[in-house]
Amino acid sequence: MHRRASLVLLNLLSLSRLPLAAAFIVVSDSRTRAFLVVVAAATDFLDGWIARNRGLATRLGALIDPVADRAFMVTAFIVCLLDGLIDPVELTLLLLRDIGTAIGFIVARLRPDMRAVELKARMLGKLVTALQLAVLLCVLLYPPLVRPLVALVALLSLASVVDYSRAVWRQRRGRQLPPSRPSPRIPQGPTGAPLESARK
């Protein structure tokens, strides 16, 4: 019962980024929005840390966490686009990783031979998420750093998509490998030599 309650609270912590995304739409003050970004980043760190250190990692949590991340991030960037703080090209570059992983997720779920593949977060993907949050803060508080960070996010996003695809492909191939067959035993004589050799 205690574990179930802990899992519910942990998932609610992840889902808290959805109302934070809604709040980002409603408020217009840059500092308030920056505060929302910091809170979203804190919840992202906390839910992952608690899940790992308390043994509360589950497949449902592994699904909720990135969905909540993407919902907040995409919402915030689209709001910044509509407010004229970033342009469409920058938005596309910032969301390259998210577009790539979304396509990969759909393909993995549509193909029967890939449905059993477990889609886990990768270190490069986590780094891209951290940089996306940094870009959001710079868009709101220090615009001169936005373009260099956008370029860095784009490069790491491409590397992340390649890394993610390779990991999924390796896992898929590992599941398809046939089980190894034991080598047939050759009867041995009293001296340890094969019987056929002993007969000769």
Secondary structure, 3 states (H helix, E strand, C coil): CHHHHHHHHHHHHHHCHHHHHHHHHHCCCHHHHHHHHHHHHHHHHHHHHHHHHCCCCCHHHHHHHHHHHHHHHHHHHHHHHHCCCCCHHHHHHHCHHHHHHHHHHHHHHHCHHHCCCCCCCCHHHHHHHHHHHHHHHHHHHCHHHHHHHHHHHHHHHHHHHHHHHHHHHHHHHHHHCCCCCCCCCCCECCCCCEHHHHHC
